[in-house]
Amino acid sequence: MTLYPINSGNFKLDGGAMFGVVPKSIWQKTNPADSNNMIDLTARCLLIEDGKRLILVDTGMGIKQSDKFFGYYYLWGNDTLEKSLKHYGFTPDDITDVFLTHLHFDHCGGAITWNKDHTGYQSVFKNARYWSNKSHWDWATKPNKREKASFLKENILPIQESGQLNFTALPQDDMIKNSELGFDIFFANGHTEKQMIPVINYKGKTICFMADLLPTVGHLPLPFIMGYDTRPLLTLNEKESFLNLAANNNYYLFLEHDPYNEIITVKHTEKGVRLNEVYTAKDIFGT
């Protein structure tokens, strides 16, 4: 197995929204804001090369939305999904599986693009199976009013219409061992219904793709929960459980949205689970 970090692009979001009830005077110490109160974020995906399978975990925002839409997110830098794949010698046509942790636009938007004449949509990864789960799919296609702006139908429905949609099994508790994709999946419900966190056994290490369960290093303290989460008290419990496991077992946490910290480990302290070490993907993956 070989792992590759895939940067699909960088953006900014309001720091207050990203940290919920935590005061700016506290969160800006780890995530400094600009004059518009926006903080730097990224959409770091993960590519898993395992035998004949090439699995992409999440896809970023994509490029099909309007200039007005992207104007809300202050895009910065030159990274794109296609350029990042090309850097490692791959094209979108090489991808065999696209695993979507959840269907918010910054995680799945890059899965779908315009067709040639801009009259409709088509898959970016035409040879891939797309993976979600039935509970989250139903949640996203019949969205509540609070999350509706994050579940964009043009990102989601074309996946089903293409015939490429597949569902993972659902767990009896919160974990599926050795899923169809070859890795374990932790299911978290605080951010959104049945968000899926890949837990990958890699050369004797456990690599956890944290998605929105832990967006950045600054979100390590338990109360530091995004205002976007639909069930923040449930997120609190899920974070506590997962971070205790990570500290006890020396998990390597791959951060999707932290532009400056790719992979971290955590440790127990008097204040709770906190940062232990920071690594680059090259340190751990060699890529």
PyMOL commands that set and color helices and strands:
alter all, ss='L'
color gray80, all
select helices_A, chain A and resi 15-19+24-27+67-71+81-87+92-94+105-111+134-141+153-161+217-219+232-249+281-285
alter helices_A, ss='H'
color red, helices_A
select strands_A, chain A and resi 2-14+38-50+53-57+97-99+112-114+121-123+129-133+165-168+175-176+184-188+195-202+205-209+252-254+263-269+272-279
alter strands_A, ss='S'
color yellow, strands_A
deselect
rebuild
show_as cartoon
